[in-house]
Amino acid sequence: MNTAKNIGLFLLGLGILRTDTLGLVSVYLGSILLIVYLLLSPAYWQLEEQQEQKDSK
């Protein structure tokens, strides 16, 4: 979770430093990846927990 935030901040920093097209594109892609990751990770953790509960039974 922290790595995703760090990568997002890093890309945001790059975008601020480089206001050309490449910088904007990297921030745009980074933010999309970050949003997708944040949306998918809770579902993934729930699946992991369910698997662990099944295994422990």
C-alpha positions in Angstrom: 0.0 0.0 0.0 2.8 2.4 1.0 4.8 1.6 -2.2 1.8 2.6 -4.4 1.5 5.9 -2.5 5.2 6.5 -2.8 5.1 5.8 -6.6 2.1 8.1 -6.9 3.9 10.9 -5.1 7.1 10.3 -7.1 5.1 10.6 -10.4 3.3 13.7 -9.1 6.7 15.2 -8.3 8.0 14.3 -11.8 4.9 16.0 -13.3 5.5 19.1 -11.3 9.2 19.3 -12.3 8.4 18.5 -15.9 5.4 20.4 -17.2 5.9 19.1 -20.7 3.7 16.4 -22.2 5.8 13.5 -20.9 5.5 14.7 -17.3 1.7 15.1 -17.7 1.3 11.7 -19.3 3.4 10.0 -16.5 1.2 11.7 -13.8 -2.0 10.7 -15.7 -0.9 7.1 -16.1 0.4 7.0 -12.5 -2.8 8.3 -11.1 -4.9 5.8 -13.1 -2.7 2.9 -11.9 -2.9 4.2 -8.3 -6.7 4.4 -8.5 -7.0 0.9 -10.0 -4.7 -0.5 -7.3 -6.6 1.2 -4.5 -9.9 -0.1 -5.8 -8.6 -3.7 -6.3 -6.5 -4.1 -3.2 -9.5 -4.2 -0.7 -11.2 -6.9 -2.8 -8.0 -8.8 -3.0 -7.4 -8.7 0.8 -11.0 -10.0 1.3 -10.3 -12.9 -0.9 -7.0 -13.7 0.9 -8.8 -13.6 4.3 -11.6 -15.9 3.0 -9.0 -18.4 1.7 -7.2 -18.3 5.1 -10.4 -19.0 6.9 -11.2 -22.0 4.6 -7.7 -23.3 5.1 -7.9 -23.1 8.9 -11.1 -25.1 9.0 
